[in-house]
Amino acid sequence: MPEGPSVRKFQLLTSRFVGQVVAKVGGSSKKINVTDLNALRLQDSQVHGKNLFLAFVAASSPLGPSVEEAVLQEEAATGASSLVQGKQEQVCAPLAPPQDEELQDLQNSRPGAPSAPTGGPGGWLRFHFGLFGSIRANEFSRASRANKRGDWKDPAPRLVLYFESGGFLVFYNCRMHWCSSPEADPTSDILSAEFHRGQALDALRTSRPICYTLLDQRYFSGLGNIIKNEVLYLVKMHPLTQGSLLAQSDLEHLLDCAIQFTSDWLQSKLQGKGLHLQIYQKERCPLGHVVMKGALGPPGGWKRLTWWCPRCQPAVLSGDGGPTLGPE
């Protein structure tokens, strides 16, 4: 599924249409009534981790400042410290019990979530993208190969928004639901300027395997399986190493690499460049060693495919001299 850098690029695509009115809608989504979006104005576009939030208001409503512009105005008036505290009180959801990214995503999209805007037309529409999920502006996705039946069938969009300006946005393989406001904590978003290093380091230094912690969206929102695999290879750490066995300098290095890799991937996407993978879905590492592959995840949780080189990423020894790998 798309990770933080991809969703950030999606947000840039949608932001070009902020201020425009929806003239017509289409798509195959059954989670929302797509006709509710007719004649609404796209008011704002935000991204938090792997989730995109679009705000819609009645077309007759005045076009006020976006949330980001309002934040800048408030910061100038009241100061950054009080802004951060007030912002967290208003929109931040309380921390959920420890779960991996997949279970959190499924819970956030549970059937009990609102399926229609309340309190008048418009509201915030939350998008979470599945495998090969994407957004296209002013073009549709076309089949690049035949399907299993041998048919060349174009992907079916979940939602299409046609704007009065003549442009349109197409959303593929995504889950949508209405919400009162973006539920997010910017201190956990690895691409946010407010990302909290101390909070992330505290999470990493526990006895959990580091490959579990890196996918915990409470501390590393936007970090997904590709980033996890690539970063662990770059720092030469075995994925099941317990964070409590690592030196503080090693944890700092891991965090620095995760932030830098994610930021570099975003810049590559914005420049239209591809990502050069070193370990993810590879049979051999760059040094020619055979790569191991396994589905790793917490007990009772979602298992994610993980690739590692046993020679470049050796298991860490515990205090008794034996290799210590996290429980599976």
Order of alpha helices (4+ residues) and beta strands (2+ residues): alpha-beta-beta-beta-alpha-alpha-alpha-beta-beta-beta-alpha-alpha-alpha-alpha-beta-beta
